[in-house]
Amino acid sequence: MYLSLFQASNYILPLLTFPYLIRVFGLSVFGEYTVIQTVLTYFLILVDFGFNVTGVKNISQAATEEEQSKVFNTIMASKGLLIGISLLVLLVAGLFAPEVRNHFLAYLLAFPAVVGQAIFPIWFYQAIRKMKVATMINALIKIFFTGCIFLFIRRADQLATVFLFNSIGFLAGGIIAVIPVYTKYNLRFFAPSWQHVKADLGESWRIFLSRVFITLYSSTHVLVLAYFKTPFVVGQYSAADKVFRGLYNVSTPFTQVFFPMQAKLYKESMVAYIKESKKIFFILLSVCTAIGVGVFIAAPFIVKLVVGQENAVVLAVLRVFVLSVILYPFGAFFTNMLAIQNMNKVLLRAVTYSAVMNLVLVVPVIYYFSVIGLAWLSFATQLLIFLYKGLSLVADLKK
């Protein structure tokens, strides 16, 4: 329940704010806003480095508080190193990349949100199944950000201010969320050795690479679209994409909440692990299909609510995304199972094939079919990942 509430605050409250931002900014400035968010996604992936998967797994399987302390401190030290690298990359990009330099203030004001999300130990609370504290902190962050948007954002030239509010909330929330780890749950703080940090990075690098490749066919779509099309067109695509991401993340708590249980069952009983995994699969399929059908029917109303008027392009893109809504959550679900079954090489191959397909097709698809083609490319990618990961898991379990 608390994990569901955590995800609800992550996606429902932003679903309230982004239609307002579209009205204040217009689709063109909203397109620029989305491009900045997309670039920051790369930094989030770098500093996370797959620890949201390996961290949950290792904390869940740790037998003592001492082992948990070792896992926690090593991951936080690794994240600190990656935050420093990310900041250096951003400063260099500000000097040499015109797209970053033109909105450099916005990027600088947005970067503390990356730090806040990096240090927020959601993976720890998820692993020990104590989501109440994390949920309350996260909800306060989102309520603060949402309130600031509606109270203070009134003009199209306040793009940087939006990112400032977001950074204040996430940075404060991340700091507050770390404190109970050492006070309430009695983990011991110590500085891990470089060998431990290096081993942690080595364990997580395939998960990290899979996230990078996933970004190549998801977030990078926006950057390529921005290169070939106007900010207005980017705004049209982004409006439908925001709705899509908010909807598929409704299913995220299912994959997250069962991950620690699956990890333990895999060590204790293969029969129970397979039984529970099948049950989760059909729950996910039922929920996502119901959501997809509902969104397809209500799409005209949703577009008018989000954009403020009818828009045939946004409507067409959203209806294609409905197909992806059904498949997308299985990417995370199958990733969890691949990590549990020590099949990270299969995971890396799946996302590599998908990334290569996207890199080859994204430019001609945008050139000939614009945003509608890009939406269909996104669905084809999800279908490829679904089939490859799913069939690989079934083959491994049959052994």
C-alpha positions as CSV (number, residue, x, y, z in Angstrom):
1,M,0.0,0.0,0.0
2,Y,2.7,2.5,1.0
3,L,4.7,1.7,-2.2
4,S,1.6,2.3,-4.2
5,L,1.2,5.7,-2.5
6,F,4.8,6.4,-3.1
7,Q,4.4,5.9,-6.8
8,A,1.1,7.8,-6.8
9,S,2.8,10.9,-5.4
10,N,5.6,10.4,-8.1
11,Y,3.2,10.4,-11.0
12,I,-0.3,11.7,-10.1
13,L,0.9,15.0,-8.7
14,P,3.1,15.7,-11.8
15,L,0.1,14.8,-13.9
16,L,-1.7,17.7,-12.2
17,T,1.1,20.2,-12.9
18,F,2.2,19.5,-16.4
19,P,-1.2,20.5,-18.0
20,Y,-0.8,23.8,-16.1
21,L,2.7,24.2,-17.4
22,I,1.6,23.6,-21.0
23,R,-1.0,26.4,-20.6
24,V,1.6,28.8,-19.0
25,F,4.5,27.9,-21.2
26,G,2.8,27.0,-24.4
27,L,3.8,23.8,-26.3
28,S,7.0,25.4,-27.6
29,V,8.5,26.3,-24.2
30,F,7.1,23.1,-22.8
31,G,9.1,21.3,-25.5
32,E,12.3,23.0,-24.2
33,Y,11.4,22.0,-20.7
34,T,11.1,18.4,-21.7
35,V,14.4,18.4,-23.5
36,I,16.1,19.7,-20.3
37,Q,14.4,17.0,-18.3
38,T,15.5,14.4,-20.8
39,V,19.2,15.4,-20.5
40,L,18.9,15.3,-16.7
41,T,17.6,11.7,-17.1
42,Y,21.0,10.6,-18.3
43,F,22.6,12.0,-15.1
44,L,20.0,10.2,-13.0
45,I,20.7,6.9,-14.8
46,L,24.5,7.4,-14.2
47,V,24.2,8.1,-10.5
48,D,21.7,5.3,-9.9
49,F,24.0,2.8,-11.8
50,G,21.5,0.0,-11.4
51,F,21.6,0.1,-7.6
52,N,17.9,0.3,-7.4
53,V,17.9,-3.3,-8.5
54,T,21.2,-4.7,-7.0
55,G,20.6,-2.7,-3.8
56,V,17.2,-4.2,-3.2
57,K,18.5,-7.7,-3.9
58,N,21.6,-7.4,-1.7
59,I,19.8,-5.7,1.3
60,S,17.0,-8.3,1.1
61,Q,19.5,-11.2,1.2
62,A,21.7,-9.7,3.9
63,A,21.5,-11.8,7.1
64,T,22.7,-9.2,9.7
65,E,22.6,-5.4,10.3
66,E,26.4,-5.4,9.8
67,E,26.0,-6.9,6.3
68,Q,23.2,-4.3,5.5
69,S,25.5,-1.5,6.7
70,K,28.2,-2.7,4.4
71,V,25.8,-2.8,1.4
72,F,24.3,0.6,2.2
73,N,27.5,2.6,2.8
74,T,29.2,1.1,-0.2
75,I,26.2,2.1,-2.5
76,M,26.1,5.6,-1.1
77,A,29.8,6.1,-1.5
78,S,29.5,4.8,-5.1
79,K,26.7,7.3,-5.8
80,G,28.8,10.1,-4.3
81,L,31.6,9.3,-6.8
82,L,29.1,9.3,-9.7
83,I,27.5,12.6,-8.6
84,G,30.9,14.2,-8.8
85,I,31.5,12.8,-12.3
86,S,28.0,14.0,-13.4
87,L,28.6,17.5,-12.2
88,L,31.9,17.7,-14.1
89,V,30.2,16.5,-17.3
90,L,27.5,19.1,-16.9
91,L,30.0,21.9,-16.5
92,V,32.0,20.8,-19.5
93,A,28.8,20.5,-21.5
94,G,27.9,24.1,-20.5
95,L,31.2,25.3,-22.1
96,F,31.0,23.3,-25.3
97,A,27.4,22.4,-26.1
98,P,25.3,25.3,-27.3
99,E,22.0,23.5,-26.4
100,V,23.1,23.3,-22.8
101,R,24.8,26.7,-22.7
102,N,21.6,28.4,-23.9
103,H,19.7,27.1,-20.8
104,F,22.7,26.7,-18.5
105,L,21.0,28.4,-15.5
106,A,18.1,26.0,-15.7
107,Y,20.5,23.0,-15.8
108,L,22.4,24.3,-12.8
109,L,19.3,24.9,-10.8
110,A,18.0,21.4,-11.8
111,F,21.1,19.5,-10.9
112,P,20.5,19.4,-7.1
113,A,17.3,17.4,-7.8
114,V,19.6,14.8,-9.3
115,V,21.7,14.7,-6.1
116,G,18.5,14.5,-4.0
117,Q,17.1,11.6,-6.0
118,A,20.5,9.9,-5.9
119,I,20.8,9.9,-2.1
120,F,17.1,9.1,-1.5
121,P,17.5,5.4,-0.4
122,I,14.2,4.1,-1.7
123,W,15.9,0.9,-2.6
124,F,16.7,0.3,1.1
125,Y,13.2,1.0,2.4
126,Q,11.8,-1.2,-0.4
127,A,14.2,-4.1,0.5
128,I,13.3,-4.1,4.2
129,R,9.5,-3.5,3.4
130,K,9.3,-0.4,5.5
131,M,7.9,2.1,3.0
132,K,5.9,4.4,5.4
133,V,8.7,6.8,6.1
134,A,9.9,7.0,2.5
135,T,6.3,7.5,1.3
136,M,5.6,10.4,3.7
137,I,8.8,12.2,2.8
138,N,8.3,11.7,-0.9
139,A,4.7,12.9,-0.7
140,L,5.8,16.1,1.1
141,I,8.4,16.7,-1.7
142,K,5.8,16.4,-4.4
143,I,3.2,18.5,-2.5
144,F,5.8,21.2,-2.0
145,F,6.7,21.2,-5.7
146,T,3.1,21.1,-6.9
147,G,2.1,24.0,-4.6
148,C,5.0,26.1,-5.8
149,I,4.1,25.5,-9.4
150,F,0.5,26.7,-9.0
151,L,1.4,29.6,-6.6
152,F,4.5,31.1,-8.3
153,I,4.7,30.1,-12.0
154,R,2.8,32.6,-14.0
155,R,4.9,33.4,-17.1
156,A,6.7,31.6,-19.9
157,D,10.1,33.0,-18.9
158,Q,10.1,31.1,-15.5
159,L,11.5,27.9,-16.9
160,A,14.5,27.9,-14.6
161,T,12.3,28.7,-11.5
162,V,10.4,25.4,-12.1
163,F,13.6,23.4,-11.8
164,L,14.7,25.4,-8.7
165,F,11.5,24.4,-6.9
166,N,12.0,20.8,-7.9
167,S,15.6,20.8,-6.7
168,I,14.7,22.2,-3.3
169,G,12.1,19.5,-2.7
170,F,14.3,16.6,-3.8
171,L,17.5,17.7,-2.1
172,A,15.7,18.2,1.3
173,G,13.8,15.0,0.9
174,G,16.9,13.0,0.1
175,I,18.8,14.3,3.2
176,I,15.8,13.6,5.5
177,A,15.3,10.1,4.1
178,V,18.8,9.0,4.9
179,I,18.6,10.0,8.6
180,P,16.3,7.1,9.7
181,V,18.5,4.5,8.1
182,Y,21.2,5.2,10.8
183,T,18.9,6.3,13.7
184,K,15.8,4.1,13.4
185,Y,17.1,1.1,11.6
186,N,20.5,1.0,13.4
187,L,22.8,0.7,10.4
188,R,26.4,1.7,11.2
189,F,28.1,4.5,9.2
190,F,31.6,3.8,8.0
191,A,33.6,4.8,4.9
192,P,33.9,1.7,2.6
193,S,37.1,0.8,0.9
194,W,37.8,1.5,-2.8
195,Q,37.8,-2.3,-3.3
196,H,34.2,-2.5,-2.0
197,V,33.1,0.4,-4.2
198,K,34.8,-1.1,-7.2
199,A,33.1,-4.5,-6.6
200,D,29.7,-2.8,-6.2
201,L,30.1,-0.9,-9.5
202,G,31.2,-4.2,-11.1
203,E,28.1,-6.0,-9.9
204,S,25.8,-3.3,-11.2
205,W,27.4,-2.3,-14.4
206,R,25.3,-4.6,-16.6
207,I,22.1,-3.2,-15.0
208,F,23.5,0.3,-15.6
209,L,24.2,-0.4,-19.3
210,S,20.7,-1.8,-19.7
211,R,19.3,1.4,-18.4
212,V,21.5,3.4,-20.7
213,F,20.3,1.4,-23.7
214,I,16.7,1.8,-22.6
215,T,17.2,5.5,-22.5
216,L,18.6,5.4,-26.0
217,Y,15.2,4.3,-27.3
218,S,13.0,6.3,-24.8
219,S,14.4,9.6,-23.6
220,T,16.7,10.0,-26.6
221,H,13.7,10.0,-28.9
222,V,12.9,13.5,-27.5
223,L,16.4,14.7,-28.2
224,V,16.5,13.4,-31.8
225,L,13.0,14.9,-32.4
226,A,14.2,18.2,-31.0
227,Y,17.1,18.2,-33.5
228,F,14.9,17.6,-36.6
229,K,11.6,19.3,-35.5
230,T,10.5,22.5,-33.9
231,P,9.9,22.8,-30.1
232,F,6.2,22.9,-30.8
233,V,6.3,19.4,-32.3
234,V,8.4,18.2,-29.4
235,G,5.8,19.7,-27.1
236,Q,3.0,17.7,-28.9
237,Y,4.9,14.4,-28.6
238,S,5.9,15.2,-25.0
239,A,2.3,16.0,-23.9
240,A,1.2,12.5,-25.0
241,D,4.4,10.9,-23.6
242,K,3.8,12.5,-20.1
243,V,0.3,10.9,-20.0
244,F,1.8,7.6,-21.1
245,R,4.5,7.6,-18.5
246,G,2.1,8.5,-15.8
247,L,-0.3,5.7,-16.7
248,Y,2.2,2.8,-17.1
249,N,3.8,3.8,-13.8
250,V,0.5,2.9,-12.1
251,S,1.7,-0.7,-12.4
252,T,5.2,0.0,-11.0
253,P,4.4,-0.8,-7.4
254,F,3.4,-4.3,-8.4
255,T,6.9,-5.0,-9.8
256,Q,8.7,-3.2,-6.9
257,V,6.8,-4.5,-4.0
258,F,7.2,-8.2,-5.0
259,F,10.9,-7.9,-5.9
260,P,12.3,-8.6,-2.3
261,M,9.9,-11.5,-1.8
262,Q,10.9,-13.0,-5.2
263,A,14.6,-12.7,-4.4
264,K,14.1,-14.6,-1.1
265,L,11.8,-17.2,-2.6
266,Y,14.4,-17.9,-5.3
267,K,16.9,-18.9,-2.7
268,E,14.4,-20.9,-0.6
269,S,12.0,-22.7,-3.0
270,M,12.1,-22.7,-6.8
271,V,8.5,-24.1,-6.9
272,A,7.2,-21.2,-4.8
273,Y,9.3,-18.7,-6.8
274,I,7.8,-19.9,-10.1
275,K,4.2,-19.9,-8.7
276,E,4.4,-16.4,-7.3
277,S,6.1,-15.0,-10.5
278,K,3.2,-16.4,-12.6
279,K,0.7,-14.9,-10.3
280,I,2.4,-11.5,-10.6
281,F,2.6,-11.8,-14.3
282,F,-1.2,-12.2,-14.7
283,I,-2.0,-9.5,-12.2
284,L,0.2,-7.1,-14.2
285,L,-1.3,-8.2,-17.5
286,S,-4.9,-7.7,-16.2
287,V,-4.2,-4.3,-14.7
288,C,-2.3,-2.9,-17.7
289,T,-4.9,-4.2,-20.2
290,A,-7.7,-2.6,-18.3
291,I,-5.8,0.7,-18.1
292,G,-5.0,0.6,-21.8
293,V,-8.6,0.0,-22.9
294,G,-9.8,2.8,-20.6
295,V,-7.3,5.3,-21.9
296,F,-8.0,4.4,-25.5
297,I,-11.7,5.2,-25.0
298,A,-11.1,8.3,-22.9
299,A,-8.2,9.6,-25.1
300,P,-10.1,12.6,-26.6
301,F,-11.2,13.8,-23.1
302,I,-7.6,13.3,-21.7
303,V,-6.0,15.3,-24.6
304,K,-8.4,18.2,-24.1
305,L,-7.8,18.2,-20.4
306,V,-4.0,18.1,-20.8
307,V,-3.5,20.5,-23.7
308,G,-6.5,22.7,-23.1
309,Q,-8.0,22.1,-26.5
310,E,-8.5,19.4,-29.1
311,N,-5.3,18.3,-30.8
312,A,-5.4,15.5,-33.5
313,V,-1.6,14.9,-33.3
314,V,-1.5,14.4,-29.6
315,L,-4.6,12.2,-29.7
316,A,-3.1,10.0,-32.4
317,V,0.2,9.6,-30.5
318,L,-1.5,8.9,-27.2
319,R,-3.6,6.1,-28.8
320,V,-0.5,4.4,-30.2
321,F,1.1,4.7,-26.7
322,V,-1.9,2.8,-25.3
323,L,-0.4,-0.4,-26.8
324,S,2.9,0.3,-25.1
325,V,1.1,0.8,-21.7
326,I,0.2,-2.9,-21.8
327,L,3.8,-4.0,-22.4
328,Y,6.0,-1.5,-20.7
329,P,5.7,-2.6,-17.1
330,F,6.9,-6.1,-18.0
331,G,10.3,-4.5,-18.8
332,A,10.9,-3.8,-15.1
333,F,9.2,-7.1,-14.0
334,F,11.4,-9.2,-16.3
335,T,14.5,-7.2,-15.3
336,N,13.9,-8.0,-11.7
337,M,13.6,-11.7,-12.5
338,L,16.7,-11.7,-14.7
339,A,18.7,-10.1,-11.8
340,I,17.4,-12.7,-9.4
341,Q,18.3,-15.5,-11.7
342,N,21.7,-14.1,-12.4
343,M,20.9,-13.5,-16.1
344,N,22.3,-10.0,-16.5
345,K,23.9,-11.0,-19.8
346,V,20.5,-11.7,-21.2
347,L,19.2,-8.4,-19.9
348,L,22.1,-6.6,-21.6
349,R,21.6,-8.4,-24.9
350,A,17.8,-7.5,-24.9
351,V,18.3,-3.8,-24.4
352,T,21.3,-3.8,-26.8
353,Y,19.3,-5.2,-29.6
354,S,16.5,-2.7,-28.9
355,A,18.9,0.2,-28.8
356,V,20.5,-0.8,-32.1
357,M,17.1,-1.1,-33.7
358,N,16.2,2.4,-32.5
359,L,19.4,4.0,-33.5
360,V,19.0,2.6,-37.0
361,L,15.4,3.5,-37.4
362,V,14.7,6.7,-35.3
363,V,16.0,9.2,-37.9
364,P,14.2,7.8,-41.0
365,V,11.0,7.3,-38.9
366,I,11.0,10.9,-37.7
367,Y,11.8,12.1,-41.2
368,Y,9.0,10.2,-43.0
369,F,6.4,9.7,-40.3
370,S,7.1,12.4,-37.6
371,V,5.7,11.9,-34.1
372,I,3.2,9.2,-35.1
373,G,6.0,7.0,-36.5
374,L,8.1,7.7,-33.3
375,A,5.2,6.4,-31.2
376,W,5.0,3.2,-33.3
377,L,8.7,2.7,-33.0
378,S,8.4,2.9,-29.2
379,F,5.8,0.2,-29.3
380,A,7.9,-2.1,-31.5
381,T,10.7,-1.7,-29.1
382,Q,8.6,-2.7,-26.1
383,L,7.3,-5.7,-28.0
384,L,10.9,-6.9,-28.8
385,I,12.0,-6.5,-25.2
386,F,8.9,-8.3,-23.9
387,L,9.4,-11.3,-26.2
388,Y,13.2,-11.6,-25.8
389,K,13.2,-11.3,-22.0
390,G,10.1,-13.4,-21.4
391,L,11.2,-16.2,-23.6
392,S,14.7,-16.2,-22.1
393,L,13.2,-16.5,-18.6
394,V,10.9,-19.3,-19.5
395,A,13.8,-21.2,-21.1
396,D,16.0,-20.8,-18.0
397,L,13.3,-21.9,-15.6
398,K,12.6,-25.0,-17.7
399,K,16.2,-26.1,-17.1
